[in-house]
Amino acid sequence: MSIEVKLAFDVLAFISVMVLIVLGLGVIASMMGIFNFAHGEFVLLGAYTVYLFESFGLSAWAGILAAPVVLALIGLVLERLVIRRFYAAPIIAMLGTYAIGLVIREIVRGLLGGHYKSISEPIAGVFTVFGVDVSAWRTVIVLTTVCIVAGTWLFLARTSVGLQVRGSLENPNLARACGISTTRLYAFTFAFGAALAGLAGALIVPLYQLSADIGTRFLVQAFLSVMLGGVGTFEGPVLGAAAVGGMAAGLPWIVIPVLADPLVFVIALIIVKLRPQGFITQGRL
Amino acid sequence: MLSEAGTAVTAQQAGRARRPARRLLPWVEGGTLLVALVAPFALSERTDLVTLATNVMILSLLAISFDLCWGLSGIMSFGQALFFGVAGYVIALVGRDLEFSQLWATLPLAMLVGLLLAGLFAAFLLLGRKAPTTIFVALGTLTGSYAAERLVSGWQYVGAGNGLSAVKLLQLGGYEFVEGAAFYFLALIVLVLIYLGSRFIKRSQLGLVLAGMRQNEERLAFFGYRVQLFKALVFSLAGMVAGLGGALYSYHQGFIGPGNMGPGLSTTAVIYCLFGGSGTLIGPVLGTVAVEVLTYVLADIDAIKRIWPVILGLVLLAVVMFQPKGFLGLLVSDRERIGSYGRRRSGGS
């Protein structure tokens, strides 16, 4: 019994991490049709912010709160200077964001000096449920993810800005004709996606050691999640992330770990091939 | 950059009546070949530079392979290194387990491996009832490359994370190719042959179809061309070229590792191609030369060595934003960059 509960919790915790990372990527991909290759580096910058706060002797909590703000600002600047040139050309956007990611990653690698830094969990320790030790920090991550997903959904479904976002997703030209500034919305969306990535990075850095490649390991899985769930919806990428995260965390218990990793990709790709529109059909963010 | 193809084609048709403009590209090609022929004699003092030059030749094959995909047929492949790496592994395993490395058999084997693997990928990614989105193809190739890297780095039989080292030397009869001038000329001959083949494809009627596809895929489909089949064909051929490059790399370095098939090398191929100028074939070769030589030179200077990847990223960003035709685009006109197709009509020019 206890092993099943432990497995279920591990899978749940990993799904939360995936959802947190994919949400920002999915929002950007849905709104602007850009697959942001620098997303992994936004996650890295979020993690790095927490590290900076810690090394200056400030509380890690302050770092976790600051990370989304810092990333939102960086996202805004990048959108202004670079990203907006790419809206018409998704492939060029991939190359451009890849270049941005490369620059950020290598700068951070230089700053870290190629070392791994471990960051302690702000809430350490475990507590016991059903006779199973549950890591407190992972529980915080799961709860935060639930809050973020619910909050984002409420924002999109219930506020007037959310309505504008949905409107310009469905028909940008009509939205512009109605007096909605899509340029401003796109800038806002990109900053929002970057902020989510920053928060994700800040939250997961205690689980994984901080290195320049912390974001890259999730990037391909995150892309597949968005494709799997369907671009252009809110629920799609979340569901996709749950599916990919569940497979990535669960498969190593079923098949040998060496095969599990590539198998996740193969299964996800085949599903995308068979159902290219994703789990949820387009146009319903 | 996609829209330029069409204007150049029409410009070429309109220009038929006129005297053909002076052509620069053949001079660039000839000059490169000349330099490549002379280089080993000029460098004979420095064996490390001959090794570097050989490496550049081999990586140029990868760059050409990517150019066939992106520059000629508009397939964004973020996984070109997959075919490079897998062929390299196959060659290394054949050398290790079968003790066999005869040139006349192993190089065609590597080409076959690359061709079949790429064909398989193309069949999965490109063919099917519905035409795939470009994003799906780009992410599919990226995923394939990434998954293969992860699989290989955990697989003991192929050396796991350490890769396969001490690859059996390439042989022709009793002669063994070690690093040096002989291997250099072998790589050069292979490169020239592949280059001429790719150039022929680019300038043939097939190349014209590909140019049309780049500009307006839908229209070509309405004309009755099975667009996806053409893409699959070129993608497979590109895989073949990458496979050949991978085999030579494996023999030359005496080593092949998981990193040689991952997204890292795949994106390096993208950088080579974009720097030089995609779609020109010679551009990617020159891009490879520039990037690799600069990396080699700067590796000696400590201050620059550390920020070199950052500079590379910034230059790539600048190229993507401001000079999508690559550096060769500064020199040659659009018309010449896109090229001309088929045989010239006798009364035409």
Interface residues (C-beta under 8 A of the other chain):
Chain A: F35 V82 R85 P90 I91 I92 M94 L95 G96 Y98 A99 I100 G101 L102 V103 E106 I107 R109 G110 V220 F223 L224 M227 P257 V258 L259 D261 P262 F265 V266 A268 L269 V272 K273 P276
Chain B: M1 M76 F78 F124 L125 G128 K130 P132 T133 T134 I135 F136 A138 L139 G140 L142 T143 G144 Y146 A147 A148 R150 L151 G154 W155 P263 T267 V270 L274 R306 I307 P309 V310 L312 G313 L314 L316 L317 V320 M321 P324
